[in-house]
Amino acid sequence: MFALLLGFLTLFAAPLAAADEGRLLVFVSVLPQQTFVERVGGERVRVRAMVQADQSPHTYEPTPRQVAELARAQLYLRTGVAFEDAWMPRIRAANPRLRVIDLRQGLPLLTIVDHHHDEHDHDHPHGLDHAHGRDAPDPHIWTSPPLVKAMSATIRDALIALDPAGSEVYRANQAAFAAELDALDGELRTLLEDLPSRRFMVYHPAWGYFAETYGLTQVAIEREGKEPGARTLTALIEQARREGVRLILVQPQMNPKSAQEIARAIGGEVAVIDPLAADYADNLRRLARLIAGARE
């Protein structure tokens, strides 16, 4: 597949080179990252996200145009989303000079686990609910504004290393963005204080860093990426009733059937919200309002 995509390089290379002349070409994995790099880089960068709206990082494959652009890119900023491990060696092979930086470096990381819920789930710490199974790194670091602030400094330094002439621009842009993130963080903390229940249910556990930052707990429906069976579904309904869970979040890329079934059983609400949305700040504000409004 990758060899076939490389065959398109000569088709796209000339027009793309003209379009990006004079700017750093930076690739990221998901749309929120694109927003962050654009805020720090401004007009000195051209940013491309691999996974587009309504695509899933779990099933994603690069397009011929993306492969052509990757062959000329100066920088790739990764976060550990699903497709990266499979495709990064091939991306590097297509562009050995590409600088790859992991935005997770230096950050306190959580894990995603294969979730199993039972009556002993009450006392688990914030962020990820009690579970049994293999641990896997949680790549959704961008759902926490304080972590994004730290990431923005890594982005700034990476851009300066490649484009020292733009250092003043990058520093000023990052400082302004960091101030916006501090303000967003304060706004979210105000929205999420004094909740009667600090648990919310999700189909896929994509909000662990958000939950960890704001003293919440997400309860995941899926197990090993699969729809829950009847026994698990019954246990989830009982848990939701017991713990006063009223809100169930689903991503637009995923089947809402199980979430809707649980919501009907508990008289709760299903809300569609995308952790991959490019409109970062407003998306988190909407999430916080949903959680704050999910009251009996």
Backbone as CSV, one residue per row, in Angstrom:
resi,resn,N_x,N_y,N_z,CA_x,CA_y,CA_z,C_x,C_y,C_z
1,MET,0.830,-1.210,0.000,0.000,0.000,0.000,0.864,1.259,0.000
2,PHE,1.896,1.271,0.897,2.745,2.447,0.987,3.537,2.655,-0.301
3,ALA,4.002,1.552,-0.920,4.732,1.679,-2.183,3.850,2.303,-3.257
4,LEU,2.576,1.930,-3.285,1.649,2.516,-4.246,1.485,4.011,-4.001
5,LEU,1.372,4.388,-2.716,1.231,5.805,-2.400,2.453,6.599,-2.808
6,LEU,3.635,6.004,-2.651,4.843,6.714,-3.050,4.871,7.005,-4.545
7,GLY,4.148,6.188,-5.325,4.097,6.421,-6.757,3.425,7.731,-7.125
8,PHE,2.681,8.299,-6.188,1.993,9.567,-6.451,2.873,10.787,-6.144
9,LEU,4.073,10.563,-5.641,4.913,11.683,-5.242,5.176,12.649,-6.394
10,THR,5.529,12.109,-7.559,5.850,12.990,-8.682,4.616,13.728,-9.173
11,LEU,3.439,13.148,-8.978,2.206,13.793,-9.409,1.909,15.054,-8.611
12,PHE,2.173,14.994,-7.273,1.792,16.091,-6.394,2.944,17.021,-6.022
13,ALA,4.184,16.598,-6.167,5.307,17.323,-5.572,5.411,18.753,-6.080
14,ALA,5.307,18.986,-7.381,5.519,20.334,-7.920,4.493,21.346,-7.419
15,PRO,3.178,21.087,-7.538,2.220,22.078,-7.040,2.287,22.299,-5.544
16,LEU,2.611,21.247,-4.793,2.688,21.399,-3.351,3.882,22.250,-2.956
17,ALA,4.999,22.067,-3.659,6.186,22.851,-3.331,5.923,24.333,-3.523
18,ALA,5.202,24.667,-4.574,4.887,26.070,-4.824,3.983,26.634,-3.744
19,ALA,3.006,25.828,-3.305,2.045,26.304,-2.310,2.707,26.586,-0.966
20,ASP,3.759,25.812,-0.600,4.353,25.916,0.720,5.656,26.708,0.737
21,GLU,6.026,27.306,-0.373,7.310,27.993,-0.456,7.416,29.060,0.629
22,GLY,8.533,29.029,1.359,8.788,30.043,2.377,8.214,29.735,3.742
23,ARG,7.511,28.654,3.912,6.953,28.289,5.212,7.494,26.933,5.650
24,LEU,7.531,26.738,6.959,7.803,25.401,7.473,6.582,24.524,7.226
25,LEU,6.800,23.330,6.728,5.711,22.385,6.544,5.729,21.411,7.717
26,VAL,4.687,21.460,8.521,4.613,20.688,9.753,3.425,19.746,9.684
27,PHE,3.653,18.479,10.023,2.581,17.500,10.092,2.285,17.152,11.543
28,VAL,1.000,16.951,11.818,0.532,16.473,13.112,-0.428,15.320,12.865
29,SER,-0.812,14.649,13.920,-1.667,13.470,13.753,-3.153,13.810,13.710
30,VAL,-3.600,14.738,14.575,-5.033,15.016,14.685,-5.285,16.521,14.663
31,LEU,-6.527,16.897,14.398,-6.882,18.299,14.179,-6.629,19.223,15.379
32,PRO,-6.868,18.797,16.628,-6.539,19.717,17.723,-5.071,20.143,17.704
33,GLN,-4.176,19.219,17.382,-2.757,19.571,17.279,-2.524,20.630,16.201
34,GLN,-3.248,20.505,15.094,-3.105,21.501,14.033,-3.442,22.888,14.569
35,THR,-4.504,22.975,15.348,-4.880,24.245,15.959,-3.747,24.791,16.818
36,PHE,-3.121,23.937,17.616,-2.059,24.387,18.519,-0.847,24.900,17.731
37,VAL,-0.446,24.156,16.715,0.739,24.553,15.946,0.468,25.836,15.176
38,GLU,-0.734,25.980,14.655,-1.080,27.222,13.955,-1.068,28.414,14.906
39,ARG,-1.492,28.225,16.145,-1.476,29.330,17.115,-0.055,29.750,17.444
40,VAL,0.855,28.785,17.553,2.242,29.102,17.886,3.013,29.567,16.646
41,GLY,2.772,28.900,15.515,3.561,29.182,14.316,3.087,30.348,13.494
42,GLY,1.799,30.653,13.559,1.262,31.761,12.787,1.503,31.595,11.294
43,GLU,1.848,32.682,10.639,2.018,32.681,9.186,3.318,32.047,8.727
44,ARG,4.173,31.690,9.660,5.462,31.115,9.273,5.384,29.610,9.054
45,VAL,4.235,29.001,9.342,4.097,27.554,9.195,2.876,27.214,8.352
46,ARG,2.960,26.086,7.720,1.798,25.474,7.086,1.622,24.109,7.741
47,VAL,0.459,23.876,8.328,0.255,22.694,9.158,-0.742,21.758,8.492
48,ARG,-0.430,20.487,8.515,-1.303,19.453,7.965,-1.596,18.404,9.038
49,ALA,-2.860,18.087,9.229,-3.260,16.996,10.117,-3.509,15.746,9.295
50,MET,-3.022,14.619,9.768,-3.217,13.360,9.056,-4.682,12.918,9.108
51,VAL,-5.237,12.810,10.318,-6.611,12.334,10.506,-7.557,13.526,10.397
52,GLN,-8.466,13.469,9.460,-9.398,14.562,9.218,-10.720,14.325,9.956
53,ALA,-11.598,15.320,9.889,-12.894,15.226,10.555,-13.642,13.971,10.116
54,ASP,-14.266,13.303,11.087,-15.069,12.094,10.862,-14.233,10.868,10.498
55,GLN,-12.908,10.972,10.581,-12.057,9.798,10.426,-11.630,9.300,11.798
56,SER,-11.274,8.022,11.879,-10.843,7.435,13.141,-9.345,7.156,13.102
57,PRO,-8.597,7.546,14.135,-7.175,7.203,14.184,-6.925,5.707,14.208
58,HIS,-7.948,4.921,14.567,-7.781,3.471,14.676,-7.810,2.787,13.311
59,THR,-8.438,3.397,12.336,-8.562,2.781,11.011,-7.929,3.626,9.915
60,TYR,-7.293,4.712,10.281,-6.781,5.682,9.316,-5.591,5.148,8.510
61,GLU,-5.534,5.513,7.227,-4.358,5.308,6.389,-4.107,6.593,5.608
62,PRO,-2.834,6.997,5.433,-2.531,8.238,4.719,-3.030,8.227,3.282
63,THR,-3.389,9.391,2.779,-3.790,9.541,1.383,-2.551,9.777,0.527
64,PRO,-2.656,9.576,-0.790,-1.506,9.856,-1.661,-0.990,11.289,-1.516
65,ARG,-1.893,12.250,-1.413,-1.458,13.642,-1.267,-0.689,13.850,0.027
66,GLN,-1.143,13.237,1.112,-0.437,13.374,2.376,0.960,12.771,2.300
67,VAL,1.082,11.626,1.643,2.391,10.996,1.495,3.331,11.901,0.705
68,ALA,2.808,12.528,-0.333,3.618,13.445,-1.133,4.096,14.622,-0.290
69,GLU,3.219,15.173,0.523,3.601,16.298,1.374,4.582,15.869,2.460
70,LEU,4.370,14.683,3.018,5.274,14.180,4.055,6.701,14.058,3.546
71,ALA,6.866,13.761,2.274,8.204,13.615,1.707,8.968,14.930,1.705
72,ARG,8.251,16.051,1.866,8.891,17.364,1.868,8.821,18.063,3.212
73,ALA,8.106,17.486,4.168,7.896,18.150,5.452,9.186,18.226,6.264
74,GLN,9.284,19.260,7.085,10.438,19.413,7.973,10.208,18.825,9.363
75,LEU,8.929,18.743,9.785,8.646,18.382,11.174,7.369,17.572,11.271
76,TYR,7.403,16.535,12.123,6.202,15.772,12.470,6.103,15.769,13.991
77,LEU,4.936,16.176,14.499,4.669,16.200,15.932,3.651,15.110,16.248
78,ARG,4.074,14.117,17.004,3.205,12.969,17.276,2.714,12.997,18.724
79,THR,1.622,12.240,18.974,1.081,12.133,20.332,0.819,10.688,20.750
80,GLY,1.069,9.722,19.866,0.855,8.328,20.213,-0.493,7.775,19.809
81,VAL,-1.214,8.452,18.886,-2.502,7.919,18.446,-2.294,6.631,17.657
82,ALA,-3.370,5.895,17.436,-3.295,4.499,17.037,-2.461,4.230,15.787
83,PHE,-2.596,5.047,14.755,-1.949,4.713,13.496,-0.450,4.995,13.494
84,GLU,0.046,5.773,14.447,1.422,6.247,14.375,2.450,5.124,14.404
85,ASP,2.269,4.152,15.285,3.263,3.085,15.395,3.402,2.311,14.093
86,ALA,2.283,2.093,13.418,2.325,1.330,12.169,2.937,2.133,11.032
87,TRP,2.658,3.432,10.983,3.036,4.238,9.829,4.316,5.040,10.005
88,MET,4.757,5.298,11.232,5.920,6.162,11.417,7.185,5.619,10.759
89,PRO,7.489,4.318,10.844,8.683,3.834,10.143,8.611,4.077,8.637
90,ARG,7.437,3.945,8.052,7.294,4.166,6.618,7.355,5.652,6.277
91,ILE,6.823,6.485,7.173,6.920,7.930,6.971,8.387,8.368,7.010
92,ARG,9.130,7.842,7.967,10.557,8.169,8.060,11.315,7.674,6.835
93,ALA,10.935,6.520,6.320,11.605,5.977,5.138,11.380,6.875,3.926
94,ALA,10.190,7.479,3.843,9.888,8.366,2.723,10.605,9.700,2.844
95,ASN,10.966,10.083,4.084,11.625,11.363,4.318,12.606,11.209,5.477
96,PRO,13.813,10.710,5.215,14.784,10.481,6.294,15.194,11.752,7.031
97,ARG,15.004,12.920,6.418,15.397,14.177,7.062,14.297,14.740,7.962
98,LEU,13.150,14.102,7.982,12.029,14.594,8.779,12.359,14.533,10.264
99,ARG,12.176,15.645,10.961,12.359,15.652,12.408,11.044,15.235,13.060
100,VAL,11.080,14.217,13.898,9.885,13.709,14.574,10.032,13.980,16.067
101,ILE,9.053,14.678,16.637,9.074,15.005,18.058,7.779,14.515,18.694
102,ASP,7.910,13.857,19.823,6.762,13.349,20.565,6.321,14.412,21.566
103,LEU,5.112,14.921,21.391,4.608,15.982,22.263,4.275,15.485,23.673
104,ARG,4.344,14.187,23.881,4.109,13.642,25.216,5.332,13.750,26.115
105,GLN,6.474,14.104,25.554,7.712,14.098,26.330,7.607,15.024,27.541
106,GLY,7.981,14.475,28.691,7.965,15.249,29.920,6.611,15.411,30.577
107,LEU,5.560,14.823,29.996,4.214,14.987,30.549,3.823,13.770,31.392
108,PRO,3.002,13.974,32.419,2.505,12.835,33.215,1.432,12.100,32.418
109,LEU,1.715,10.863,32.054,0.827,10.133,31.152,-0.079,9.172,31.913
110,LEU,-1.277,9.004,31.374,-2.239,8.026,31.864,-2.218,6.805,30.956
111,THR,-2.973,5.797,31.337,-3.132,4.618,30.489,-4.603,4.403,30.179
112,ILE,-4.852,3.834,29.010,-6.175,3.308,28.676,-6.102,1.817,28.913
113,VAL,-7.146,1.264,29.505,-7.150,-0.156,29.825,-8.380,-0.809,29.243
114,ASP,-8.374,-2.127,29.238,-9.552,-2.882,28.824,-10.542,-2.862,29.972
115,HIS,-11.619,-2.126,29.819,-12.485,-1.810,30.947,-13.433,-2.948,31.303
116,HIS,-13.558,-3.145,32.613,-14.537,-4.097,33.147,-15.093,-3.491,34.424
117,HIS,-16.388,-3.391,34.520,-17.010,-2.679,35.635,-17.788,-3.644,36.515
118,ASP,-17.690,-3.427,37.831,-18.473,-4.238,38.751,-18.765,-3.420,39.995
119,GLU,-19.291,-4.092,41.011,-19.737,-3.356,42.185,-18.578,-2.821,43.021
120,HIS,-17.340,-3.152,42.673,-16.192,-2.698,43.450,-15.527,-1.474,42.843
121,ASP,-16.196,-0.777,41.955,-15.583,0.328,41.228,-15.660,1.676,41.951
122,HIS,-16.090,1.721,43.187,-16.405,3.012,43.807,-15.196,3.888,44.072
123,ASP,-14.078,3.300,44.464,-13.018,4.103,45.053,-11.825,4.323,44.146
124,HIS,-11.998,4.126,42.851,-10.868,4.334,41.946,-10.545,5.817,41.818
125,PRO,-9.240,6.187,41.675,-8.886,7.600,41.528,-9.516,8.224,40.298
126,HIS,-9.419,9.530,40.222,-9.985,10.284,39.103,-9.367,9.858,37.793
127,GLY,-10.069,10.169,36.707,-9.509,10.027,35.370,-9.941,8.770,34.683
128,LEU,-9.440,7.610,35.134,-9.786,6.350,34.502,-10.464,5.467,35.517
129,ASP,-11.536,4.801,35.109,-12.281,3.978,36.032,-11.568,2.662,36.271
130,HIS,-11.944,1.975,37.339,-11.360,0.684,37.693,-11.479,-0.281,36.532
131,ALA,-10.454,-1.058,36.315,-10.447,-1.955,35.178,-9.460,-3.070,35.415
132,HIS,-9.646,-4.142,34.675,-8.721,-5.256,34.670,-8.314,-5.489,33.229
133,GLY,-7.044,-5.736,32.999,-6.607,-6.006,31.634,-5.304,-5.303,31.339
134,ARG,-4.882,-5.375,30.103,-3.591,-4.813,29.697,-3.678,-3.284,29.634
135,ASP,-2.622,-2.649,30.118,-2.554,-1.198,30.064,-1.990,-0.769,28.716
136,ALA,-2.447,0.372,28.229,-1.921,0.962,27.007,-1.855,2.467,27.216
137,PRO,-0.840,3.131,26.663,-0.742,4.578,26.840,-1.974,5.288,26.276
138,ASP,-2.426,6.299,26.999,-3.554,7.110,26.549,-2.996,8.282,25.744
139,PRO,-3.306,8.365,24.444,-2.726,9.434,23.625,-3.485,10.756,23.673
140,HIS,-4.633,10.811,24.357,-5.519,11.972,24.257,-5.078,13.115,25.166
141,ILE,-3.793,13.436,25.133,-3.239,14.431,26.044,-3.808,15.826,25.799
142,TRP,-4.299,16.072,24.598,-4.784,17.422,24.263,-6.101,17.773,24.938
143,THR,-6.750,16.833,25.628,-8.019,17.155,26.286,-7.811,17.898,27.605
144,SER,-6.565,18.116,28.012,-6.259,18.861,29.235,-5.557,20.161,28.875
145,PRO,-6.181,21.330,29.105,-5.525,22.601,28.780,-4.161,22.804,29.437
146,PRO,-3.959,22.424,30.720,-2.609,22.581,31.275,-1.556,21.761,30.528
147,LEU,-1.926,20.575,30.038,-0.976,19.780,29.271,-0.740,20.395,27.894
148,VAL,-1.776,20.977,27.314,-1.603,21.662,26.033,-0.654,22.852,26.202
149,LYS,-0.749,23.527,27.320,0.174,24.639,27.587,1.614,24.137,27.569
150,ALA,1.859,23.004,28.222,3.205,22.427,28.195,3.592,22.006,26.778
151,MET,2.649,21.423,26.047,2.907,21.037,24.663,3.244,22.238,23.797
152,SER,2.598,23.367,24.055,2.842,24.552,23.235,4.282,25.027,23.362
153,ALA,4.893,24.844,24.530,6.302,25.196,24.703,7.192,24.259,23.897
154,THR,6.838,22.981,23.851,7.592,22.027,23.030,7.467,22.383,21.555
155,ILE,6.262,22.756,21.139,6.042,23.188,19.752,6.891,24.423,19.444
156,ARG,6.862,25.405,20.334,7.660,26.624,20.157,9.136,26.296,19.962
157,ASP,9.665,25.459,20.826,11.090,25.139,20.751,11.429,24.374,19.475
158,ALA,10.530,23.495,19.042,10.771,22.747,17.806,10.787,23.671,16.595
159,LEU,9.872,24.640,16.581,9.828,25.588,15.463,11.053,26.493,15.458
160,ILE,11.475,26.932,16.630,12.661,27.783,16.710,13.896,27.036,16.214
161,ALA,14.007,25.752,16.566,15.168,24.968,16.134,15.252,24.880,14.618
162,LEU,14.106,24.830,13.961,14.080,24.735,12.501,14.100,26.089,11.821
163,ASP,13.627,27.110,12.515,13.492,28.445,11.921,13.899,29.497,12.945
164,PRO,15.200,29.627,13.240,15.644,30.592,14.260,15.231,32.029,13.946
165,ALA,15.091,32.351,12.671,14.710,33.719,12.308,13.321,34.082,12.820
166,GLY,12.488,33.075,13.076,11.131,33.330,13.553,10.988,33.220,15.055
167,SER,12.099,33.183,15.784,12.027,32.901,17.218,11.168,33.909,17.983
168,GLU,11.282,35.192,17.658,10.491,36.194,18.375,8.999,36.006,18.128
169,VAL,8.649,35.670,16.890,7.244,35.423,16.557,6.730,34.209,17.330
170,TYR,7.517,33.148,17.318,7.082,31.923,17.991,6.947,32.133,19.499
171,ARG,7.881,32.867,20.077,7.806,33.107,21.526,6.589,33.965,21.893
172,ALA,6.339,34.984,21.104,5.189,35.849,21.382,3.876,35.102,21.195
173,ASN,3.786,34.328,20.120,2.562,33.572,19.866,2.307,32.536,20.957
174,GLN,3.375,31.860,21.390,3.202,30.831,22.420,2.794,31.454,23.754
175,ALA,3.359,32.604,24.079,2.982,33.275,25.327,1.511,33.678,25.315
176,ALA,1.044,34.186,24.170,-0.365,34.581,24.063,-1.273,33.357,24.142
177,PHE,-0.879,32.292,23.483,-1.670,31.059,23.511,-1.705,30.472,24.919
178,ALA,-0.570,30.481,25.616,-0.517,29.975,26.985,-1.461,30.755,27.890
179,ALA,-1.531,32.071,27.703,-2.447,32.888,28.505,-3.896,32.516,28.222
180,GLU,-4.222,32.250,26.962,-5.582,31.817,26.609,-5.907,30.471,27.252
181,LEU,-4.926,29.573,27.276,-5.149,28.263,27.881,-5.348,28.383,29.391
182,ASP,-4.608,29.280,30.032,-4.813,29.517,31.469,-6.228,30.031,31.738
183,ALA,-6.686,30.928,30.882,-8.042,31.473,31.055,-9.090,30.385,30.826
184,LEU,-8.877,29.547,29.820,-9.800,28.444,29.560,-9.828,27.485,30.736
185,ASP,-8.670,27.162,31.278,-8.575,26.271,32.425,-9.380,26.818,33.602
186,GLY,-9.231,28.097,33.875,-9.984,28.711,34.966,-11.482,28.673,34.726
187,GLU,-11.880,28.914,33.486,-13.298,28.884,33.143,-13.879,27.482,33.347
188,LEU,-13.126,26.457,32.927,-13.605,25.081,33.070,-13.689,24.681,34.538
189,ARG,-12.725,25.101,35.334,-12.766,24.765,36.761,-13.994,25.379,37.437
190,THR,-14.343,26.583,37.043,-15.542,27.218,37.601,-16.800,26.463,37.197
191,LEU,-16.883,26.062,35.927,-18.045,25.325,35.442,-18.207,23.986,36.144
192,LEU,-17.088,23.379,36.545,-17.126,21.993,37.024,-16.980,21.864,38.545
193,GLU,-17.078,22.957,39.259,-17.006,22.854,40.711,-18.389,22.548,41.284
194,ASP,-18.404,21.935,42.432,-19.648,21.681,43.174,-20.655,20.848,42.393
195,LEU,-20.193,19.809,41.694,-21.116,18.915,40.998,-21.641,17.852,41.954
196,PRO,-22.908,17.482,41.860,-23.437,16.415,42.714,-22.862,15.051,42.355
197,SER,-22.504,14.843,41.095,-21.838,13.611,40.668,-20.659,13.998,39.787
198,ARG,-19.523,13.412,40.058,-18.328,13.740,39.294,-17.968,12.614,38.330
199,ARG,-18.964,11.808,37.984,-18.769,10.725,37.015,-19.616,10.976,35.773
200,PHE,-19.049,10.640,34.641,-19.808,10.651,33.396,-19.406,9.418,32.605
201,MET,-20.310,8.963,31.762,-20.089,7.735,31.007,-19.690,8.075,29.576
202,VAL,-18.788,7.291,29.019,-18.328,7.478,27.656,-18.389,6.143,26.928
203,TYR,-18.568,6.202,25.605,-18.442,4.953,24.858,-16.971,4.557,24.787
204,HIS,-16.133,5.452,24.272,-14.696,5.199,24.167,-13.980,6.114,25.151
205,PRO,-13.019,5.601,25.931,-12.408,6.411,26.995,-11.398,7.422,26.462
206,ALA,-11.926,8.488,25.838,-11.067,9.504,25.220,-10.868,10.733,26.102
207,TRP,-11.539,10.803,27.254,-11.516,12.033,28.052,-10.782,11.859,29.375
208,GLY,-9.850,10.918,29.445,-9.157,10.634,30.697,-8.345,11.798,31.231
209,TYR,-7.646,12.515,30.347,-6.833,13.645,30.808,-7.715,14.813,31.244
210,PHE,-8.804,15.024,30.547,-9.764,16.042,30.972,-10.303,15.697,32.355
211,ALA,-10.693,14.438,32.533,-11.232,14.002,33.818,-10.194,14.132,34.922
212,GLU,-8.977,13.729,34.640,-7.905,13.810,35.640,-7.655,15.257,36.060
213,THR,-7.663,16.159,35.099,-7.386,17.568,35.380,-8.459,18.200,36.250
214,TYR,-9.718,17.803,36.048,-10.834,18.483,36.722,-11.521,17.626,37.779
215,GLY,-10.835,16.596,38.258,-11.368,15.813,39.365,-12.612,15.022,39.031
216,LEU,-12.688,14.521,37.802,-13.822,13.739,37.333,-13.397,12.302,37.076
217,THR,-14.358,11.429,36.827,-14.077,10.053,36.440,-14.938,9.681,35.246
218,GLN,-14.308,9.167,34.210,-15.054,8.657,33.061,-15.258,7.150,33.239
219,VAL,-16.455,6.702,32.919,-16.812,5.291,32.979,-17.005,4.811,31.540
220,ALA,-16.174,3.881,31.082,-16.181,3.490,29.672,-17.140,2.332,29.409
221,ILE,-17.828,2.408,28.276,-18.756,1.362,27.857,-18.037,0.264,27.099
222,GLU,-17.192,0.632,26.146,-16.556,-0.382,25.309,-15.516,-1.170,26.088
223,ARG,-15.283,-2.389,25.631,-14.238,-3.232,26.200,-13.442,-3.820,25.054
224,GLU,-12.132,-3.561,25.063,-11.245,-4.011,23.993,-11.749,-3.539,22.631
225,GLY,-12.335,-2.349,22.607,-12.812,-1.777,21.354,-14.071,-2.418,20.821
226,LYS,-14.758,-3.216,21.638,-15.930,-3.952,21.171,-17.183,-3.516,21.930
227,GLU,-18.329,-3.729,21.288,-19.606,-3.481,21.946,-19.742,-4.381,23.174
228,PRO,-20.313,-3.890,24.266,-20.481,-4.727,25.447,-21.537,-5.804,25.228
229,GLY,-21.331,-6.960,25.844,-22.337,-8.010,25.822,-23.465,-7.697,26.785
230,ALA,-24.475,-8.569,26.811,-25.661,-8.321,27.625,-25.323,-8.198,29.108
231,ARG,-24.429,-9.067,29.600,-24.082,-9.038,31.026,-23.376,-7.725,31.383
232,THR,-22.418,-7.316,30.548,-21.701,-6.067,30.797,-22.642,-4.873,30.711
233,LEU,-23.558,-4.912,29.738,-24.500,-3.815,29.569,-25.382,-3.673,30.807
234,THR,-25.853,-4.796,31.343,-26.665,-4.770,32.562,-25.874,-4.192,33.727
235,ALA,-24.598,-4.606,33.840,-23.752,-4.097,34.920,-23.522,-2.597,34.779
236,LEU,-23.353,-2.117,33.562,-23.147,-0.689,33.328,-24.399,0.116,33.701
237,ILE,-25.565,-0.427,33.371,-26.821,0.244,33.726,-26.964,0.323,35.241
238,GLU,-26.671,-0.777,35.920,-26.751,-0.786,37.378,-25.752,0.192,37.992
239,GLN,-24.541,0.234,37.434,-23.534,1.153,37.945,-23.964,2.604,37.743
240,ALA,-24.502,2.899,36.575,-24.931,4.265,36.286,-26.032,4.702,37.256
241,ARG,-26.984,3.811,37.525,-28.056,4.137,38.461,-27.506,4.350,39.867
242,ARG,-26.596,3.480,40.265,-26.052,3.535,41.620,-25.246,4.809,41.860
243,GLU,-24.538,5.240,40.843,-23.609,6.354,41.000,-24.173,7.682,40.497
244,GLY,-25.424,7.671,40.068,-26.045,8.909,39.627,-25.511,9.444,38.316
245,VAL,-25.015,8.553,37.470,-24.510,8.987,36.160,-25.701,9.350,35.280
246,ARG,-25.673,10.550,34.706,-26.778,10.999,33.858,-26.364,11.286,32.420
247,LEU,-25.061,11.391,32.188,-24.558,11.799,30.881,-23.719,10.689,30.252
248,ILE,-23.982,10.412,28.983,-23.197,9.437,28.225,-22.678,10.130,26.967
249,LEU,-21.372,10.145,26.803,-20.743,10.802,25.660,-20.369,9.779,24.598
250,VAL,-20.659,10.118,23.351,-20.235,9.273,22.235,-19.531,10.139,21.204
251,GLN,-18.599,9.547,20.484,-17.900,10.242,19.411,-18.646,10.045,18.102
252,PRO,-18.609,11.022,17.207,-19.344,10.883,15.943,-18.830,9.748,15.075
253,GLN,-17.584,9.289,15.324,-17.026,8.200,14.527,-17.492,6.825,15.003
254,MET,-18.258,6.762,16.088,-18.588,5.475,16.707,-20.087,5.249,16.781
255,ASN,-20.456,3.982,16.889,-21.857,3.570,16.937,-22.464,3.917,18.305
256,PRO,-23.539,4.695,18.337,-24.113,5.110,19.621,-25.119,4.118,20.208
257,LYS,-25.287,2.957,19.603,-26.370,2.044,19.996,-26.323,1.695,21.484
258,SER,-25.175,1.235,21.993,-25.080,0.844,23.404,-25.328,2.024,24.325
259,ALA,-24.795,3.183,23.968,-25.003,4.375,24.788,-26.480,4.729,24.853
260,GLN,-27.175,4.645,23.728,-28.600,4.966,23.700,-29.404,3.977,24.540
261,GLU,-29.011,2.705,24.515,-29.712,1.693,25.306,-29.552,1.967,26.798
262,ILE,-28.337,2.315,27.217,-28.101,2.636,28.625,-28.862,3.897,29.026
263,ALA,-28.821,4.911,28.171,-29.514,6.167,28.475,-31.008,5.949,28.671
264,ARG,-31.611,5.122,27.817,-33.045,4.825,27.980,-33.320,4.161,29.314
265,ALA,-32.430,3.261,29.716,-32.645,2.509,30.949,-32.495,3.386,32.192
266,ILE,-31.648,4.414,32.144,-31.407,5.238,33.327,-32.077,6.610,33.240
267,GLY,-32.786,6.874,32.122,-33.376,8.185,31.936,-32.335,9.269,31.775
268,GLY,-31.212,8.907,31.141,-30.106,9.841,30.968,-30.080,10.458,29.586
269,GLU,-28.971,11.105,29.279,-28.805,11.851,28.042,-27.586,11.345,27.294
270,VAL,-27.730,11.163,25.985,-26.594,10.869,25.115,-26.209,12.147,24.393
271,ALA,-24.942,12.497,24.451,-24.444,13.688,23.761,-23.289,13.291,22.855
272,VAL,-23.315,13.786,21.628,-22.238,13.525,20.681,-21.226,14.660,20.780
273,ILE,-19.991,14.299,21.094,-18.922,15.302,21.181,-17.625,14.642,20.744
274,ASP,-16.847,15.371,19.966,-15.688,14.789,19.300,-14.395,15.269,19.952
275,PRO,-13.615,14.378,20.579,-12.331,14.798,21.142,-11.318,15.189,20.072
276,LEU,-11.632,14.910,18.809,-10.741,15.260,17.701,-11.131,16.572,17.023
277,ALA,-12.074,17.313,17.600,-12.545,18.538,16.969,-11.439,19.591,16.918
278,ALA,-11.396,20.324,15.813,-10.386,21.375,15.637,-10.693,22.599,16.493
279,ASP,-11.963,22.856,16.761,-12.371,24.034,17.545,-12.173,23.718,19.019
280,TYR,-10.938,23.788,19.453,-10.517,23.212,20.722,-11.211,23.835,21.927
281,ALA,-11.075,25.130,22.100,-11.582,25.774,23.311,-13.101,25.654,23.431
282,ASP,-13.815,25.940,22.357,-15.273,25.858,22.412,-15.731,24.422,22.627
283,ASN,-14.988,23.457,22.112,-15.340,22.058,22.298,-15.246,21.670,23.777
284,LEU,-14.193,22.114,24.453,-14.058,21.797,25.877,-15.079,22.558,26.716
285,ARG,-15.391,23.774,26.314,-16.449,24.506,27.024,-17.778,23.752,26.919
286,ARG,-18.079,23.272,25.737,-19.326,22.518,25.547,-19.325,21.254,26.404
287,LEU,-18.193,20.560,26.445,-18.093,19.360,27.276,-18.350,19.688,28.734
288,ALA,-17.728,20.731,29.241,-17.911,21.109,30.639,-19.354,21.489,30.932
289,ARG,-19.983,22.186,30.011,-21.398,22.544,30.221,-22.288,21.304,30.205
290,LEU,-21.978,20.349,29.351,-22.753,19.112,29.339,-22.638,18.392,30.669
291,ILE,-21.423,18.284,31.174,-21.217,17.597,32.456,-21.882,18.375,33.593
292,ALA,-21.732,19.683,33.578,-22.336,20.504,34.638,-23.855,20.483,34.575
293,GLY,-24.419,20.303,33.393,-25.868,20.313,33.226,-26.518,18.962,33.419
294,ALA,-25.707,17.903,33.551,-26.252,16.550,33.691,-26.600,16.291,35.142
295,ARG,-27.596,16.994,35.638,-28.000,16.904,37.043,-29.422,16.366,37.151
296,GLU,-29.655,15.693,38.236,-31.007,15.151,38.431,-31.975,16.257,38.819
